[in-house]
Amino acid sequence: MAAMDSRRLLYLQRMGIDVWVRRTDAAVPSLRPETAEESERTPESARAGEVSVAQPAPAGEMPASPDETVREPAGTAAEAADWETLRQQVLSCTRCPLHRTRTQGVFGVGSQTARLLIVGEAPGAEEDRRGEPFVGRAGQLLDAMLRAIGLDRQTVYITNILKSRPPENRDPRPEEVAACEPYLRRQIELLAPALIVAVGRVAAQNLLRTDRPLGRLRGQWHRYGPRETPLLATYHPAYLLRNPADKRKAWQDLKAVRRALDTEVSA
Ligand code: URA
């Protein structure tokens, strides 16, 4: 236990979060110091076991995609596919023009029995080259965030809203999101995770089908899909690299995820 806590302390430090260690209990990390922002409590609704339904996400369909974007009937291939078939579909996907500029489709990484699913935005340059999500700088921070709550990329599952890299890392276009959505929906069906964490605005807004800003979506549990899977939105690690002051809020979110996993909030 002490070894686990000191490891968590190390990972928090690697995340760039200053930690305060009580002399009498050097193994237990806590945030410091008590500024007004830090003493802000995690919203009640983000406490383990108190899942509130903020924006129930409809189970179903994404908006129809423009004909020139989707070259096959939306969702028909993906919706009954098994895991390996789905993976092959993503790797060979031509449903939107991004296939012309990507190196390869990026399906996801992790355990098919993961209780936690992490959904990001889209592959970047490094992910496009290596075929794995979150392997660049943002991915290193995501790894540190996961380790801070005793997880790693092999025990969770990590994927993106888009499976192909948008050129110049521009924001995903609605028709690209629509073209890719059957893949993510089927991944979530097959994984049946206990919890979903949406990292960043694009993931949160698309999964929750809302245009509310991330700042208003984070800090509370939402529900996704027909299984009403608890979903928490938090900051994207790339954003946290640019705005390290918000790592403290991200840490509050991570602690809520840890508590939820520990208490099996998903039922
Ligand atoms: N950012 C994302 O949202 N996903 C990745 O896979 C990499 C960077």
Residues whose N, C-alpha, C, O or C-beta is under 5 A from the ligand:
A	BS01	URA	G120 E121 A122 P123 G124 E127 P133 F134 A138 N160
